[in-house]
Amino acid sequence: MKYTIFLLLAFYSIIISQPRVKLGIDVLEEEGFSILKGKRVGLITNATGVNSKLKSTIDILYSIPDVQLVALFGPEHGVRGDIPAGEKIESYIDERTGLPVFSLYGKTQKPTQEMLKGIDVLVYDIQDIGVRSYTYLSTMGLAMEAAAENNIKFVVLDRPNPLTGEKLEGSITRPEFQSFISQYPIPYIYGLTCGELAIMINEEGWLKNRIKCDLTISKMKGWKRNMKWEDTGLQWVPTSPHIPHYYSAQFYAATGILGELGVISEGVGYTLPFQLLGAEWIDDKEIAQRLNNLKLPGVIFRSTVFKPFYGKFQGRTLKGVQIHITDFTKCNLTSIQFYFLQELKKLYPDKNVFELASESRIRMFDLATGWDVIRKTFSKDFTYESIKKIWEGEANEFRTKAKKYFLY
C-alpha cells in the first residue's frame, strides 16, 4: 500500500512539474524542424530565446544537422542579454558558436541587405512583456520589413503574453508619434502574443509601403488568453536587466510612462525596479494614504523610503510608495501612475512634474503614451478622469479590431 502511494505521489509530482504550455520552439522541435530543414537560417533572439527546459534556441538550432544556422541578430540588451538598457551595440562574433552577431540596436535597427546575404529564413524567438514601449516588438516589425524586401521567409516562434491575452490598456499611437518605443498603432498594453501581433502588422499593412512578408507562426500548444504567467508552468527568464521576474511586466506598465519624465523615480537603480514611485520632496505617508483612500481595484500602496544604488537618483534618499498589486485581473495597471500624479498635485499644488522635466523627457513621455494629447489634457486639471475615456476607450476599440488575428 505504501509503495503504491509512493508511486502515485511520484507520478503526480512529475505531472504537475511539466509546463502546461509548449512554446513555439518546443512545437518546432516536436515537428522535427520541418520548416527549416535544408535552409540557411538567421536567428533573431536574446537570452529569453529558450525552450521550456531552458535550453537556448541558438544552441538547439546550431545542433540540428539539417538546419544551417548562419547568423545571429541581437535586439536591445544583446543576443545573450548582457547589455544595459539603451546602450548601443556593435556587431561581433558569438564566442560559443563562432557565428556573426549583427546588432539591431546600434548603427541600424533593421537588418541590412548585407546582413541578410545568404539567408533563406529569418527566425524570431524573443519573449516580450506585452507593453508597446518595450522595443522588441519594433525589432520584430522592422525585421519582417527587411525580410519582405529581400524575399526571405519569416518565422515567429510564439510565446505567451505575460499580461495575458485579455488585458488591453492605453490609447493608440498616432503616426507623428511613431518611434522605436511606439512603432505601431496599438494600445500601450496590447493583449496579443508576438505571433498574433506579427500577423496583424503584416495584414494591416503596417510595414513600409504596405509590403507583406512570407510569414509563418510556430504556434504554442496549451496557451489560453486568460492565462497568467504562473498558469503556464513555464520558467521566467529576465527579458532585460530591470524585468527580472514575470510580474515585473505588470509594474513596468504601472510606472514606466511616468518614469520617462526623469522627475519621479520608478525604482530603477534600486532592488525593486518599477515597483516604486518616489522623490526627495514627497511625504511618503501622506501620498500613500491619499492613494489608498481612492480604493483602486486590485492595488494597495505602502509608504516607503529608498536610496537607489545607481542611475539618475543614485545615493539620494527618496520617499514615496511601493505598489502592491493584489489582484492583477481587476487592476488597471497604467492608470496607477496617473492617479499618483493626481494625488501628488493635490499634495503639492505648486509643483508641476511637466515643468520640472526637460523637453527631451517630455517628448519621451508623449512617445510612450502614443501622442501629446494625453499629457496636454491631463495637465489641465491633473485628474485621471480627464483622460479616462480616451485612455480606456481606445484600448477597447482595438480589442474588437484585433480579434480576427487571435490564434488562441
C-alpha positions as CSV (number, residue, x, y, z in Angstrom):
1,M,0.0,0.0,0.0
2,K,2.8,2.4,1.0
3,Y,4.6,1.6,-2.2
4,T,1.5,2.3,-4.3
5,I,1.0,5.6,-2.6
6,F,4.7,6.5,-3.2
7,L,4.3,5.7,-6.9
8,L,1.2,7.8,-7.2
9,L,2.8,10.7,-5.5
10,A,5.9,10.4,-7.7
11,F,3.7,10.3,-10.8
12,Y,1.7,13.3,-9.6
13,S,4.8,15.3,-8.9
14,I,6.1,14.6,-12.5
15,I,2.8,15.6,-14.0
16,I,2.4,18.9,-12.1
17,S,6.1,19.8,-12.7
18,Q,5.6,19.7,-16.5
19,P,4.9,23.1,-18.1
20,R,1.3,23.3,-19.2
21,V,2.2,25.4,-22.3
22,K,4.5,24.3,-25.1
23,L,6.4,27.2,-26.6
24,G,6.8,27.8,-30.3
25,I,10.3,26.4,-30.2
26,D,9.0,23.3,-28.4
27,V,6.4,22.7,-31.1
28,L,9.1,23.3,-33.8
29,E,11.2,20.6,-32.1
30,E,8.2,18.2,-32.0
31,E,7.7,18.7,-35.7
32,G,11.3,17.9,-36.5
33,F,12.2,21.4,-37.6
34,S,10.5,20.7,-40.9
35,I,10.0,24.3,-42.0
36,L,13.7,25.0,-41.5
37,K,15.3,21.8,-43.0
38,G,17.8,22.4,-45.7
39,K,17.6,26.2,-45.1
40,R,20.2,28.7,-44.2
41,V,18.8,30.4,-41.1
42,G,19.3,33.8,-39.4
43,L,18.1,33.9,-35.8
44,I,16.8,37.0,-34.1
45,T,16.9,36.2,-30.4
46,N,18.3,37.0,-26.9
47,A,18.7,35.3,-23.5
48,T,14.9,34.7,-23.4
49,G,15.1,32.5,-26.5
50,V,14.9,29.2,-24.7
51,N,12.7,26.1,-24.9
52,S,10.5,25.0,-21.9
53,K,13.5,23.2,-20.5
54,L,15.6,26.4,-20.6
55,K,17.8,25.2,-23.5
56,S,18.9,28.1,-25.8
57,T,17.2,28.3,-29.2
58,I,20.7,29.3,-30.5
59,D,22.2,26.0,-29.3
60,I,19.2,24.0,-30.4
61,L,19.2,25.2,-34.0
62,Y,23.0,25.1,-34.1
63,S,23.0,21.4,-33.2
64,I,20.5,20.3,-35.9
65,P,22.4,18.7,-38.9
66,D,19.6,19.6,-41.4
67,V,19.4,23.2,-40.3
68,Q,22.3,25.6,-41.2
69,L,22.3,28.4,-38.6
70,V,24.5,31.0,-40.3
71,A,23.9,34.3,-38.4
72,L,22.5,35.8,-35.2
73,F,20.7,39.1,-34.8
74,G,20.6,40.8,-31.4
75,P,18.0,43.4,-30.2
76,E,18.4,45.9,-27.3
77,H,20.4,44.2,-24.5
78,G,22.1,41.9,-27.0
79,V,21.9,38.2,-28.0
80,R,23.0,36.9,-24.6
81,G,21.1,39.6,-22.7
82,D,24.1,41.2,-21.1
83,I,23.9,44.8,-22.4
84,P,22.3,47.5,-20.2
85,A,19.1,49.3,-21.4
86,G,19.7,51.9,-24.1
87,E,23.3,51.0,-24.7
88,K,24.2,50.8,-28.4
89,I,25.7,47.6,-29.5
90,E,28.2,46.8,-32.3
91,S,28.2,43.6,-34.3
92,Y,30.6,40.9,-33.1
93,I,31.3,37.2,-33.1
94,D,29.4,34.9,-30.7
95,E,32.0,33.1,-28.6
96,R,30.0,29.9,-28.2
97,T,29.2,29.2,-31.8
98,G,31.6,31.4,-33.8
99,L,28.6,32.8,-35.7
100,P,28.4,36.5,-36.6
101,V,26.1,38.5,-34.4
102,F,24.6,41.5,-36.2
103,S,23.3,44.2,-33.9
104,L,19.8,45.6,-34.4
105,Y,20.3,48.2,-31.6
106,G,23.3,50.2,-32.8
107,K,24.0,51.8,-36.2
108,T,20.9,50.2,-37.6
109,Q,17.7,48.9,-36.1
110,K,16.7,47.0,-39.2
111,P,18.7,44.1,-40.9
112,T,20.5,45.4,-43.9
113,Q,20.8,43.6,-47.3
114,E,24.4,42.8,-46.5
115,M,23.5,41.2,-43.1
116,L,20.8,39.1,-44.8
117,K,23.1,37.9,-47.6
118,G,22.9,34.1,-48.0
119,I,19.9,33.7,-45.6
120,D,16.8,31.8,-46.6
121,V,14.8,32.1,-43.4
122,L,14.7,34.6,-40.6
123,V,13.5,33.2,-37.3
124,Y,12.3,35.4,-34.4
125,D,12.3,34.0,-30.9
126,I,12.2,36.6,-28.1
127,Q,10.0,36.8,-25.0
128,D,8.1,40.1,-24.9
129,I,6.2,41.7,-22.0
130,G,3.0,42.8,-23.7
131,V,3.8,46.6,-23.4
132,R,4.1,48.8,-26.5
133,S,7.1,50.8,-25.3
134,Y,9.3,47.7,-24.9
135,T,11.5,47.7,-28.0
136,Y,11.5,44.0,-29.0
137,L,8.2,44.3,-31.0
138,S,9.7,47.1,-33.0
139,T,12.7,44.9,-33.8
140,M,10.4,42.2,-34.9
141,G,8.4,44.5,-37.2
142,L,11.5,46.0,-38.8
143,A,13.0,42.6,-39.4
144,M,9.7,41.5,-41.0
145,E,10.0,44.5,-43.3
146,A,13.6,43.6,-44.2
147,A,12.6,40.0,-44.9
148,A,9.8,41.1,-47.2
149,E,12.1,43.5,-49.1
150,N,14.7,40.7,-49.6
151,N,12.3,37.8,-50.4
152,I,13.2,35.9,-47.2
153,K,10.7,33.8,-45.3
154,F,10.0,35.0,-41.7
155,V,9.1,32.6,-38.9
156,V,7.9,33.6,-35.4
157,L,8.3,31.1,-32.6
158,D,5.4,32.2,-30.5
159,R,5.4,32.8,-26.7
160,P,2.9,33.8,-24.0
161,N,2.0,37.4,-23.3
162,P,2.8,37.7,-19.5
163,L,0.0,40.3,-19.2
164,T,-2.5,37.8,-20.7
165,G,-4.4,38.0,-24.0
166,E,-7.2,39.8,-22.3
167,K,-5.8,42.9,-20.7
168,L,-5.6,45.9,-23.0
169,E,-5.0,49.5,-21.8
170,G,-4.0,52.8,-23.3
171,S,-4.5,55.0,-26.3
172,I,-3.4,54.2,-29.9
173,T,-0.1,55.7,-31.2
174,R,-0.6,58.4,-33.7
175,P,1.6,58.5,-36.9
176,E,3.5,61.6,-35.9
177,F,4.5,59.9,-32.6
178,Q,5.7,56.6,-34.0
179,S,9.1,55.7,-32.8
180,F,11.2,52.7,-31.7
181,I,9.2,52.7,-28.5
182,S,5.8,53.2,-30.2
183,Q,6.3,51.7,-33.7
184,Y,2.7,50.6,-34.4
185,P,-0.9,51.9,-33.8
186,I,-1.6,49.7,-30.9
187,P,-2.6,50.3,-27.2
188,Y,0.1,50.6,-24.5
189,I,-0.9,47.1,-23.3
190,Y,-1.9,45.3,-26.4
191,G,-3.1,41.9,-25.4
192,L,-1.6,39.8,-28.2
193,T,1.2,37.3,-28.4
194,C,4.2,38.2,-30.6
195,G,2.9,35.8,-33.3
196,E,-0.5,37.4,-33.3
197,L,1.0,40.8,-33.5
198,A,3.2,39.8,-36.4
199,I,0.1,38.6,-38.3
200,M,-1.7,41.9,-37.5
201,I,1.4,44.0,-38.6
202,N,1.5,42.0,-41.9
203,E,-2.2,42.0,-42.7
204,E,-2.9,45.6,-41.6
205,G,-0.3,47.0,-44.0
206,W,1.9,48.5,-41.2
207,L,5.1,47.6,-42.9
208,K,6.8,50.2,-45.1
209,N,4.9,50.8,-48.4
210,R,2.3,48.2,-47.1
211,I,4.7,45.4,-48.2
212,K,4.0,41.9,-46.8
213,C,6.4,39.2,-45.8
214,D,6.1,35.5,-46.2
215,L,5.1,34.8,-42.6
216,T,4.8,31.6,-40.6
217,I,3.9,31.3,-36.9
218,S,5.0,28.3,-34.9
219,K,2.1,28.3,-32.5
220,M,2.1,27.4,-28.9
221,K,0.1,24.4,-27.5
222,G,-1.9,24.8,-24.3
223,W,-1.9,28.6,-24.0
224,K,-5.2,30.3,-23.3
225,R,-5.9,34.0,-23.4
226,N,-6.8,34.3,-19.8
227,M,-3.6,32.6,-18.6
228,K,-1.4,34.5,-16.3
229,W,2.3,33.6,-16.5
230,E,2.2,31.4,-13.3
231,D,-0.6,29.4,-15.0
232,T,1.7,28.3,-17.9
233,G,4.1,26.3,-15.7
234,L,7.0,28.0,-17.6
235,Q,10.1,29.5,-16.0
236,W,10.7,33.2,-16.5
237,V,14.0,34.3,-18.0
238,P,14.6,38.1,-17.4
239,T,13.7,39.9,-20.6
240,S,16.1,42.8,-19.7
241,P,18.0,43.7,-16.5
242,H,15.1,45.6,-15.0
243,I,12.5,42.9,-15.8
244,P,13.9,40.1,-13.6
245,H,10.5,38.5,-12.8
246,Y,7.3,37.8,-14.8
247,Y,5.4,40.2,-12.5
248,S,7.9,42.9,-13.4
249,A,5.9,43.4,-16.6
250,Q,2.9,44.5,-14.5
251,F,4.9,47.1,-12.7
252,Y,6.6,48.3,-15.9
253,A,3.1,49.0,-17.2
254,A,2.1,50.8,-14.0
255,T,5.1,53.2,-13.7
256,G,7.1,53.1,-16.9
257,I,5.4,56.1,-18.6
258,L,5.9,58.3,-15.6
259,G,9.5,57.2,-15.4
260,E,10.2,58.7,-18.8
261,L,9.9,62.2,-17.3
262,G,13.0,61.7,-15.1
263,V,11.4,63.7,-12.3
264,I,9.9,60.8,-10.2
265,S,12.0,57.7,-9.7
266,E,10.2,54.5,-10.7
267,G,12.6,52.4,-8.7
268,V,15.1,51.6,-11.4
269,G,18.5,51.6,-9.8
270,Y,17.1,50.1,-6.6
271,T,16.2,46.4,-5.9
272,L,12.5,46.9,-6.8
273,P,12.5,48.2,-10.4
274,F,9.2,49.8,-11.5
275,Q,7.6,48.9,-8.2
276,L,8.3,52.2,-6.5
277,L,7.4,55.8,-7.1
278,G,9.3,58.5,-5.1
279,A,11.2,61.8,-4.9
280,E,13.2,63.6,-2.2
281,W,10.4,66.2,-1.6
282,I,7.5,63.8,-1.2
283,D,5.8,63.0,2.2
284,D,5.7,59.2,1.8
285,K,3.0,58.6,4.5
286,E,0.7,61.3,3.1
287,I,0.9,60.2,-0.5
288,A,0.3,56.5,0.4
289,Q,-2.7,57.4,2.5
290,R,-4.2,59.5,-0.3
291,L,-3.7,56.8,-2.9
292,N,-5.2,54.1,-0.6
293,N,-8.2,56.4,0.1
294,L,-9.0,56.1,-3.7
295,K,-9.7,52.4,-3.1
296,L,-8.4,51.5,-6.6
297,P,-9.3,47.9,-7.6
298,G,-6.6,45.3,-7.2
299,V,-3.8,47.5,-5.8
300,I,-2.7,48.9,-2.4
301,F,0.2,51.3,-1.6
302,R,2.7,51.2,1.2
303,S,4.8,54.2,2.2
304,T,8.5,53.7,1.8
305,V,11.9,55.3,1.8
306,F,14.6,54.1,-0.6
307,K,18.0,55.1,-1.9
308,P,18.9,53.9,-5.4
309,F,22.3,52.3,-5.9
310,Y,22.8,53.6,-9.5
311,G,21.2,55.7,-12.1
312,K,19.9,59.3,-12.1
313,F,18.8,59.1,-8.4
314,Q,21.9,57.3,-7.2
315,G,22.6,57.9,-3.5
316,R,19.6,60.2,-3.0
317,T,17.1,59.4,-0.2
318,L,13.7,59.2,-2.0
319,K,10.3,59.0,-0.3
320,G,7.1,57.7,-1.8
321,V,5.2,54.4,-2.2
322,Q,5.7,50.8,-3.1
323,I,3.0,49.4,-5.3
324,H,1.4,46.1,-4.3
325,I,-0.8,44.5,-6.9
326,T,-3.3,42.3,-5.0
327,D,-5.5,41.3,-8.0
328,F,-3.9,41.6,-11.4
329,T,-7.2,40.9,-13.2
330,K,-9.0,43.7,-11.6
331,C,-6.2,46.3,-11.6
332,N,-6.0,48.9,-14.3
333,L,-2.2,49.0,-14.4
334,T,-1.4,52.0,-16.5
335,S,-3.8,54.3,-14.5
336,I,-1.7,53.9,-11.4
337,Q,0.9,56.4,-12.5
338,F,-1.7,58.9,-13.5
339,Y,-3.5,58.6,-10.1
340,F,-0.1,59.0,-8.4
341,L,0.4,62.3,-10.3
342,Q,-3.2,63.3,-9.5
343,E,-2.8,62.9,-5.7
344,L,0.8,64.4,-5.8
345,K,-0.6,67.6,-7.4
346,K,-3.2,67.9,-4.7
347,L,-0.5,67.4,-2.1
348,Y,1.9,69.8,-3.8
349,P,-0.1,72.3,-5.9
350,D,2.9,74.4,-6.7
351,K,4.8,71.5,-8.2
352,N,4.2,70.5,-11.9
353,V,6.2,67.5,-13.0
354,F,5.9,68.5,-16.6
355,E,7.5,71.9,-15.8
356,L,10.3,70.1,-13.9
357,A,11.0,67.8,-16.8
358,S,13.3,68.6,-19.8
359,E,11.9,69.0,-23.3
360,S,13.5,65.7,-24.4
361,R,12.0,63.8,-21.4
362,I,8.5,65.3,-22.2
363,R,9.0,64.1,-25.7
364,M,9.7,60.6,-24.4
365,F,6.6,60.7,-22.2
366,D,4.5,61.6,-25.3
367,L,6.1,58.9,-27.4
368,A,5.3,56.4,-24.6
369,T,1.6,57.4,-24.3
370,G,1.3,57.5,-28.1
371,W,0.7,61.2,-28.6
372,D,0.8,64.5,-26.8
373,V,-3.0,64.9,-26.2
374,I,-2.8,62.6,-23.1
375,R,-0.2,64.9,-21.5
376,K,-1.9,68.1,-22.6
377,T,-5.4,67.0,-21.4
378,F,-4.2,65.6,-18.2
379,S,-2.1,68.6,-17.2
380,K,-5.1,70.9,-17.4
381,D,-6.5,69.6,-14.1
382,F,-4.3,66.6,-13.2
383,T,-7.2,64.1,-12.9
384,Y,-7.2,60.7,-14.4
385,E,-10.9,61.2,-15.1
386,S,-10.0,63.8,-17.8
387,I,-8.2,61.2,-19.9
388,K,-10.0,58.0,-18.9
389,K,-12.4,58.0,-21.8
390,I,-9.6,58.2,-24.4
391,W,-7.1,56.0,-22.5
392,E,-9.5,53.2,-21.8
393,G,-11.9,53.6,-24.7
394,E,-9.3,53.3,-27.5
395,A,-8.0,50.1,-26.0
396,N,-11.5,48.6,-26.0
397,E,-12.0,49.6,-29.6
398,F,-8.7,48.0,-30.5
399,R,-9.8,44.7,-28.9
400,T,-12.6,44.4,-31.5
401,K,-10.2,45.1,-34.4
402,A,-7.6,42.6,-33.1
403,K,-9.9,39.6,-32.6
404,K,-9.6,38.4,-36.1
405,Y,-5.9,37.9,-35.6
406,F,-6.3,35.7,-32.5
407,L,-4.5,32.3,-32.7
408,Y,-5.7,31.1,-29.3
